[in-house]
């Protein structure tokens, strides 16, 4: 098999402010894996340095480590190829690109969507949340109202960036009581006590879920134990640590395709989390179209989930979005075309 790698840059229409810093653009690596039969599979590597600490150049080098393995891999089972690449490349963001490309190629050769290869069906509905990026009260309220008018029933806002309570109160007033609000602190609060104090301050607004209020498995376990009634805590960044996904520290685990090493790794991680008593849902690290498509196929295989954070593609400026990845009434459909079913 032959490997091709090409850089790609996507710019956000509006920079996204988080506790990690501001994200204005995404640098990705598009990957193609060609077989001797002429069928190519497409994938992407999507490290986000401010989130996972991984540099694009390191991912590129890890992909190069996979090149000799792929060169000798013609005719081998996908799982064997992936296992050898995992040993050589190590970085999950690189493995995710290879994994996506191998699944895409297998689906294209069979003429079926990846979801079907996973025992599910293309066309399944995946509920998604809208990401509200405005950091001022009026802007957040207007953005939230517009999202609800488009059919979203779950909204996510970044917190730990200033005026959290006021901004969330403005959003709640704008959208009413029936829309779920979730927040993402990105570990902004440094202690369990600080995290709990902030969550209690937000409690009157009605928070469905908070992602990563503090870093660390045991700290998250302590926050979940004392969180306001009815509020789910989700482990996110800390899930990358050894044994974290299966620790059962929080009610929910937020899984991301890039960090999990692709569709295969994501499904494996979901099985471990569920075995420990945690529910799972999927989100994006502002991935490109192939990453979002891969997550949708994985979502179909995993079954009913809370709204997933996959409706992020319309935040990119000038992206020619494949209609198969459109959001309608707060729902994305699993692509029905062969392989991943989308163009990059």
ZAMARGU-4260 file (C-alpha; in steps of 0.2 Angstrom, whole numbers, plus 5000, padded with zeros to 4 digits):
<rodrens>
0) 5000/5000/5000 | 5005/5018/4997 | 5004/5032/5009 | 5001/5050/5004 | 5001/5065/5017
5) 4996/5083/5013 | 4994/5098/5025 | 4978/5107/5027 | 4973/5123/5036 | 4956/5128/5041
10) 4952/5145/5048 | 4938/5148/5060 | 4925/5161/5056 | 4926/5168/5074 | 4941/5163/5085
15) 4935/5152/5099 | 4941/5157/5117 | 4944/5143/5129 | 4953/5141/5146 | 4967/5133/5135
20) 4968/5149/5125 | 4961/5156/5109 | 4959/5144/5093 | 4959/5154/5077 | 4963/5140/5064
25) 4966/5122/5063 | 4981/5113/5055 | 4977/5096/5049 | 4986/5082/5039 | 4975/5074/5025
30) 4980/5056/5022 | 4977/5044/5008 | 4981/5025/5008 | 4981/5017/4991 | 4980/4999/4988
35) 4986/4989/4973 | 4968/4988/4967 | 4968/5007/4965 | 4955/5009/4979 | 4961/5023/4991
40) 4955/5027/5008 | 4955/5044/5016 | 4959/5050/5033 | 4965/5065/5043 | 4976/5068/5058
45) 4969/5082/5069 | 4981/5086/5083 | 4976/5102/5093 | 4992/5108/5103 | 4983/5119/5115
50) 4971/5104/5119 | 4982/5088/5118 | 5000/5095/5118 | 5004/5086/5102 | 5013/5096/5088
55) 5008/5093/5069 | 5026/5090/5065 | 5027/5076/5077 | 5011/5068/5070 | 5019/5070/5052
60) 5034/5060/5058 | 5024/5047/5066 | 5014/5045/5050 | 5031/5043/5041 | 5035/5029/5053
65) 5019/5020/5046 | 5025/5021/5028 | 5036/5005/5028 | 5023/4995/5037 | 5009/5000/5024
70) 5021/4997/5010 | 5022/4978/5015 | 5003/4977/5021 | 4994/4973/5005 | 4982/4959/5008
75) 4984/4959/5027 | 4969/4961/5038 | 4965/4979/5043 | 4966/4975/5062 | 4984/4968/5059
80) 4989/4983/5049 | 4983/4995/5063 | 4991/4985/5077 | 5008/4986/5068 | 5005/5005/5065
85) 5001/5008/5083 | 5017/5000/5088 | 5027/5011/5076 | 5018/5028/5077 | 5012/5028/5095
90) 5004/5045/5094 | 4985/5042/5093 | 4982/5057/5082 | 4993/5048/5068 | 4985/5031/5071
95) 4968/5040/5069 | 4972/5045/5052 | 4978/5028/5047 | 4963/5020/5055 | 4951/5031/5046
100) 4959/5028/5029 | 4959/5009/5032 | 4940/5009/5037 | 4936/5021/5022 | 4946/5010/5010
105) 4937/4994/5017 | 4920/5002/5015 | 4923/5008/4998 | 4930/4991/4992 | 4914/4983/4999
110) 4902/4997/4993 | 4895/5000/5010 | 4896/5013/5023 | 4908/5010/5038 | 4893/5010/5050
115) 4888/4994/5041 | 4905/4986/5043 | 4903/4990/5062 | 4886/4982/5063 | 4875/4997/5062
120) 4867/5007/5048 | 4870/5023/5038 | 4857/5036/5039 | 4855/5034/5058 | 4851/5050/5067
125) 4864/5057/5080 | 4858/5071/5091 | 4871/5085/5092 | 4874/5101/5103 | 4878/5118/5096
130) 4894/5127/5102 | 4890/5144/5108 | 4907/5154/5107 | 4902/5172/5111 | 4910/5178/5127
135) 4898/5193/5131 | 4881/5191/5137 | 4871/5199/5123 | 4881/5190/5110 | 4879/5173/5118
140) 4861/5175/5121 | 4858/5180/5102 | 4869/5165/5096 | 4860/5153/5108 | 4843/5159/5102
145) 4848/5157/5084 | 4854/5139/5087 | 4837/5135/5095 | 4828/5142/5081 | 4838/5130/5069
150) 4832/5116/5080 | 4846/5113/5093 | 4840/5106/5109 | 4857/5106/5118 | 4869/5120/5119
155) 4887/5120/5125 | 4897/5135/5132 | 4915/5137/5137 | 4917/5142/5156 | 4932/5148/5166
160) 4934/5162/5154 | 4925/5176/5164 | 4907/5181/5167 | 4902/5163/5167 | 4886/5165/5178
165) 4880/5181/5169 | 4883/5174/5152 | 4874/5158/5156 | 4860/5167/5164 | 4858/5177/5148
170) 4857/5162/5138 | 4845/5153/5149 | 4833/5168/5148 | 4835/5168/5129 | 4831/5150/5126
175) 4819/5145/5140 | 4819/5130/5152 | 4817/5116/5140 | 4834/5117/5131 | 4849/5108/5139
180) 4864/5118/5144 | 4881/5110/5146 | 4897/5118/5150 | 4916/5115/5147 | 4929/5121/5159
185) 4944/5113/5150 | 4951/5111/5168 | 4951/5129/5171 | 4948/5127/5190 | 4963/5121/5199
190) 4956/5113/5215 | 4941/5102/5219 | 4935/5116/5230 | 4936/5129/5217 | 4927/5118/5204
195) 4913/5115/5216 | 4911/5133/5221 | 4909/5138/5203 | 4897/5124/5199 | 4886/5129/5213
200) 4886/5147/5207 | 4880/5140/5190 | 4867/5128/5197 | 4852/5140/5197 | 4854/5141/5178
205) 4851/5122/5176 | 4867/5113/5170 | 4865/5096/5162 | 4883/5092/5162 | 4900/5100/5165
210) 4916/5093/5155 | 4933/5093/5164 | 4929/5105/5178 | 4947/5101/5185 | 4961/5090/5179
215) 4965/5073/5186 | 4955/5057/5189 | 4954/5058/5207 | 4950/5076/5208 | 4936/5073/5195
220) 4929/5059/5206 | 4928/5070/5221 | 4919/5084/5211 | 4907/5071/5204 | 4904/5065/5222
225) 4899/5082/5228 | 4892/5090/5212 | 4875/5098/5213 | 4860/5086/5212 | 4857/5081/5194
230) 4873/5088/5187 | 4884/5075/5177 | 4902/5078/5177 | 4912/5071/5162 | 4930/5067/5160
235) 4938/5075/5145 | 4956/5080/5144 | 4960/5069/5159 | 4954/5053/5149 | 4970/5053/5140
240) 4979/5046/5155 | 4982/5028/5158 | 4967/5019/5166 | 4957/5035/5166 | 4943/5030/5154
245) 4939/5014/5164 | 4941/5022/5181 | 4923/5026/5183 | 4927/5042/5191 | 4913/5052/5183
250) 4896/5048/5176 | 4901/5052/5159 | 4916/5051/5148 | 4919/5062/5133 | 4928/5053/5119
255) 4936/5061/5104 | 4941/5051/5089 | 4958/5060/5086 | 4963/5057/5104 | 4957/5039/5104
260) 4966/5034/5089 | 4952/5033/5076 | 4936/5023/5075 | 4944/5007/5082 | 4951/5015/5097
265) 4936/5025/5101 | 4924/5010/5101 | 4937/5001/5112 | 4938/5016/5124 | 4919/5017/5125
270) 4917/4998/5129 | 4930/5001/5144 | 4920/5016/5150 | 4903/5008/5149 | 4910/4992/5158
275) 4915/5004/5172 | 4898/5011/5174 | 4901/5028/5164 | 4890/5033/5149 | 4899/5040/5134
280) 4896/5053/5121 | 4907/5059/5107 | 4915/5076/5103 | 4926/5085/5091 | 4943/5094/5093
285) 4937/5105/5079 | 4941/5091/5067 | 4939/5092/5048 | 4926/5083/5038 | 4934/5066/5038
290) 4936/5066/5057 | 4918/5071/5060 | 4912/5058/5047 | 4922/5044/5057 | 4914/5050/5073
295) 4896/5049/5066 | 4900/5031/5060 | 4906/5026/5077 | 4891/5034/5085 | 4880/5023/5075
300) 4889/5008/5081 | 4888/5014/5099 | 4870/5016/5100 | 4860/5030/5108 | 4871/5044/5116
305) 4868/5060/5124 | 4869/5075/5111 | 4887/5074/5104 | 4899/5089/5100 | 4901/5085/5082
310) 4892/5100/5074 | 4908/5111/5072 | 4911/5111/5054 | 4900/5126/5050 | 4912/5136/5061
315) 4926/5135/5047 | 4927/5149/5035 | 4926/5144/5016 | 4924/5126/5019 | 4914/5117/5005
320) 4904/5107/5017 | 4898/5090/5010 | 4879/5089/5011 | 4881/5072/5020 | 4888/5082/5035
325) 4874/5095/5037 | 4865/5098/5053 | 4846/5098/5052 | 4835/5101/5067 | 4849/5097/5079
330) 4853/5081/5071 | 4867/5074/5060 | 4864/5059/5049 | 4877/5045/5048 | 4883/5046/5030
335) 4876/5032/5018 | 4889/5032/5005 | 4903/5019/5003 | 4917/5020/5016 | 4916/5036/5026
340) 4904/5042/5013 | 4910/5060/5012 | 4923/5070/5002 | 4937/5079/5012
</rodrens>
